[in-house]
Amino acid sequence: MLSYRHSFHAGNHADVLKHTVQSLILGSLKAKDKAFVYVDTHAGAGAYDLASKEMEKTGEYLDGIQRLWQQDCPAALDAYIAVVKKLNPSGELRHYPGSPLLAAELCRSQDRLQLSELHPADFPRLESLFRGDRRIQIHKVDGYANLKALLPPIERRGVILIDPPYELHHEYSDVVNGVMDGLKRWGTGTFAIWYPVVQRTDVSFLERKFSAAGLPSTLQIELNVLPENNRFGMTGSGMIVVNPPWKLASTMDDLLPWLATALGQYADANYRLNWLVSEG
Ligand SMILES: C[S@@+](CC[C@H](N)C(=O)[O-])C[C@H]1O[C@@H](n2cnc3c(N)ncnc32)[C@H](O)[C@@H]1O
């Protein structure tokens, strides 16, 4: 039963962190002309209307992308913000790209995009958004099963974004199993896994699993915008990046203090940047 709809949450602080990291990884891949693949295991609807009925109920983007809109952002955010600006040419913030549209805008003609989405309402929206774009294949299949089919990619370069809803508790072990299986098929691929900070024990579980001996270098990036309460609601979010591009850690080291100030909802908003498995 799929009940999660990203349209209630699009553009919130967690999307800003996730899409920032996604755009930086894609930027690194574009340093070489050689084609790469972008895989999105949990793609969502692809793009969002911030004036929708769903968003009217939560207004989550107001403490997310709205806070970055029309202020001077650090250069590391240029590629991401340029896509949001392109979608909103009038200057009024109304449209927000999901990870698939952000990727489609940032990928080049030689790159390929592989998107999976299961929701019966979001899958057709994704399909119609990209109809005619020959770089993009859209699959109505389980994102982890699709990884088995897609890896290793013919390009031998690329990134896999794994962004599950985490509505059910087993999704924490699903993501670990999915990545471990993916690494067996493609040990040098970049895997970018998003997680929410709701219960600290769930984050610790992911940290333990991704710190395991023998895994490739793995970076953890976390932004906490509200005081942690371990009871209800998301107070922050993070990304675990296996095989990160070499400049990602130093770029995020510069960017995270700025993001914590821009997106923090209390005085002690904070961030973490850790190697779960160190480089080299
Ligand atoms: C957090 S949203 C994705 C948001 C999107 N990545 C973005 O940043 O714009 C998670 C999506 O995963 C979908 N989903 C849930 N389980 C799935 C599965 N096993 N395989 C593929 N998609 C799934 C949900 O329907 C939902 O649209």
The ligand as a Gaussian input file, in Angstrom:
#p B3LYP/6-31G(d) Opt

LIG

0 1
 C       10.376000      10.662000      -1.216000
 S        9.448000      10.296000      -2.621000
 C       10.544000      10.584000      -3.928000
 C       10.893000      12.009000      -4.181000
 C       11.832000      12.253000      -5.322000
 N       12.998000      11.389000      -5.266000
 C       12.291000      13.685000      -5.347000
 O       13.313000      14.028000      -4.719000
 O       11.636000      14.486000      -6.009000
 C        9.376000       8.537000      -2.582000
 C        8.607000       7.924000      -3.753000
 O        8.893000       6.525000      -3.784000
 C        7.740000       5.846000      -4.271000
 N        7.916000       4.441000      -3.880000
 C        7.658000       3.854000      -2.701000
 N        8.083000       2.573000      -2.690000
 C        8.659000       2.361000      -3.914000
 C        9.332000       1.265000      -4.501000
 N        9.478000       0.117000      -3.837000
 N        9.815000       1.400000      -5.754000
 C        9.668000       2.553000      -6.448000
 N        9.042000       3.648000      -5.926000
 C        8.548000       3.552000      -4.682000
 C        6.593000       6.589000      -3.634000
 O        5.398000       6.383000      -4.363000
 C        7.102000       8.037000      -3.670000
 O        6.625000       8.697000      -4.810000

